[in-house]
Amino acid sequence: MSFGTGTAAKVISQLRNRLKKKKSKYAEALEAIKGITHSDPLKIAKYYVEPDVQDRNPADIKKNDVLPVLIPAIKLIDTFFRQKTLPKPGRNHLFILSDAGMGKTSLLTILKLMHLTSLWPWQTDCVFKKLGEETISELKDLPNPQKIILLLDGLNEDSLAYGR
């Protein structure tokens, strides 16, 4: 399923229904997500409102600049991962940047839940991690890294990166 205009809301609705119907099937994965987010992933799915994204920081927009194009977040991410050719090295990373409390963790949670319920992505595995001291060693142990979409949360909270 590709996400055209307005279809992400349908997919989120399907996601909620699948999670409700088969909650016990997903119990272990839901607990793992809760360990990352410290929130109930079912509540995140229930109340989720998809944000729009843009290619530049709104604070950097000057009075006479052309207004940025806003794109629904899930549509942009889906388009990024559906590229027909493999991106050049270094171009296969997508960063979602925003201020604290703007919904980055919720977006990553929704993407992981969509993968869990077979709504997205296809032909890959999807790993959701919070950046921490053990993350690098955990990632080194993953089989087939070229077939994994890594959802890495907490980049702005990495205490080891401060000052570097």
C-alpha positions as CSV (number, residue, x, y, z in Angstrom):
1,M,0.0,0.0,0.0
2,S,1.4,3.3,-1.0
3,F,0.4,6.4,0.9
4,G,-1.4,9.0,-1.2
5,T,-3.2,12.0,0.1
6,G,-5.3,11.2,3.0
7,T,-4.5,7.5,3.1
8,A,-2.2,7.6,6.1
9,A,-5.3,8.2,8.3
10,K,-6.9,5.1,6.8
11,V,-3.7,3.1,7.6
12,I,-3.6,4.4,11.2
13,S,-7.2,3.3,11.5
14,Q,-6.3,-0.2,10.2
15,L,-3.4,-0.2,12.6
16,R,-5.7,0.5,15.6
17,N,-8.1,-2.3,14.5
18,R,-5.4,-4.9,14.0
19,L,-3.8,-4.0,17.4
20,K,-7.2,-4.3,19.1
21,K,-8.1,-7.6,17.5
22,K,-4.7,-9.3,18.1
23,K,-3.4,-7.6,21.2
24,S,-2.2,-10.8,22.7
25,K,-0.3,-11.7,19.5
26,Y,1.7,-8.5,19.8
27,A,2.0,-8.4,23.6
28,E,5.8,-9.0,23.7
29,A,6.5,-6.4,21.0
30,L,4.2,-3.9,22.6
31,E,6.1,-4.3,25.9
32,A,9.4,-3.7,24.1
33,I,8.0,-0.5,22.6
34,K,6.7,0.6,25.9
35,G,10.3,0.1,27.3
36,I,11.6,2.5,24.7
37,T,8.9,5.1,24.8
38,H,7.8,4.9,28.4
39,S,4.2,5.2,27.0
40,D,1.5,2.8,26.1
41,P,1.9,2.2,22.4
42,L,-1.8,1.4,22.1
43,K,-2.7,4.8,23.4
44,I,-0.2,6.4,21.0
45,A,-1.9,4.6,18.2
46,K,-5.3,5.6,19.5
47,Y,-4.6,9.3,19.7
48,Y,-2.0,9.7,17.0
49,V,-2.3,12.7,14.6
50,E,0.1,12.6,11.7
51,P,2.3,15.6,11.5
52,D,3.5,17.3,8.4
53,V,7.2,17.7,7.7
54,Q,9.3,20.1,5.7
55,D,12.8,20.3,4.5
56,R,14.0,23.2,6.6
57,N,13.8,24.6,10.0
58,P,10.9,27.0,10.4
59,A,13.1,29.3,12.5
60,D,15.4,29.8,9.6
61,I,12.7,31.0,7.2
62,K,13.1,34.7,6.4
63,K,10.3,37.1,5.7
64,N,10.8,37.1,1.9
65,D,11.6,33.3,1.6
66,V,9.3,31.0,-0.4
67,L,7.2,29.1,2.0
68,P,8.3,25.5,2.6
69,V,6.3,22.6,1.2
70,L,4.6,20.6,4.0
71,I,4.3,16.9,3.4
72,P,2.6,14.3,5.6
73,A,5.3,12.6,7.6
74,I,4.3,9.0,6.8
75,K,4.0,9.7,3.1
76,L,7.5,11.2,3.0
77,I,9.0,8.2,4.9
78,D,7.1,5.7,2.7
79,T,8.3,7.5,-0.5
80,F,11.9,7.5,0.9
81,F,11.9,3.7,1.4
82,R,10.2,3.0,-1.9
83,Q,13.0,4.4,-4.0
84,K,13.6,2.2,-7.0
85,T,17.3,2.4,-6.9
86,L,19.5,2.1,-3.9
87,P,20.7,5.5,-2.7
88,K,24.3,6.4,-2.9
89,P,26.3,5.6,0.3
90,G,25.5,8.2,2.9
91,R,22.1,9.0,1.3
92,N,20.2,6.1,2.7
93,H,19.6,7.9,6.0
94,L,16.6,9.9,6.9
95,F,16.6,12.2,9.9
96,I,13.5,13.6,11.5
97,L,14.5,16.6,13.4
98,S,12.3,18.8,15.7
99,D,12.2,20.4,19.1
100,A,11.5,18.3,22.2
101,G,7.9,17.2,22.6
102,M,7.0,17.6,18.9
103,G,6.2,13.9,18.3
104,K,9.4,12.2,17.0
105,T,9.1,9.2,19.3
106,S,5.3,8.9,18.5
107,L,6.1,8.9,14.8
108,L,8.7,6.2,15.2
109,T,6.3,4.2,17.4
110,I,3.6,4.4,14.7
111,L,6.1,3.2,12.1
112,K,7.2,0.2,14.3
113,L,3.5,-0.6,15.0
114,M,2.8,-0.5,11.2
115,H,5.6,-2.9,10.6
116,L,4.5,-5.2,13.4
117,T,1.0,-5.4,12.0
118,S,2.3,-5.9,8.4
119,L,1.1,-2.4,7.2
120,W,4.7,-1.2,6.5
121,P,7.5,-1.7,5.4
122,W,7.8,-4.6,3.0
123,Q,10.7,-7.0,2.5
124,T,12.6,-5.6,5.4
125,D,12.9,-6.0,9.1
126,C,12.3,-2.9,11.3
127,V,14.2,-2.4,14.5
128,F,13.2,0.3,17.0
129,K,15.9,1.3,19.5
130,K,16.5,4.2,21.9
131,L,20.1,5.4,21.7
132,G,22.1,4.3,24.7
133,E,25.5,3.0,25.8
134,E,24.7,-0.5,24.5
135,T,23.1,0.4,21.2
136,I,26.1,0.1,19.0
137,S,27.0,-3.4,20.3
138,E,23.3,-4.4,19.9
139,L,23.3,-3.2,16.3
140,K,26.5,-5.0,15.5
141,D,24.7,-8.3,16.4
142,L,21.8,-7.8,14.0
143,P,21.8,-10.2,11.1
144,N,21.4,-8.8,7.5
145,P,21.8,-5.1,8.4
146,Q,21.3,-4.1,4.7
147,K,17.7,-5.5,5.0
148,I,16.9,-3.5,8.2
149,I,15.1,-0.2,8.7
150,L,16.5,1.2,11.9
151,L,14.3,3.5,13.9
152,L,16.7,5.2,16.3
153,D,15.2,7.4,18.9
154,G,16.9,9.8,21.4
155,L,19.7,11.2,19.3
156,N,19.2,14.5,21.0
157,E,19.5,12.8,24.4
158,D,22.9,11.2,23.8
159,S,24.9,12.3,26.8
160,L,28.1,10.8,25.3
161,A,27.8,13.0,22.2
162,Y,27.7,16.4,24.1
163,G,30.8,18.4,23.4
164,R,31.9,16.2,20.4
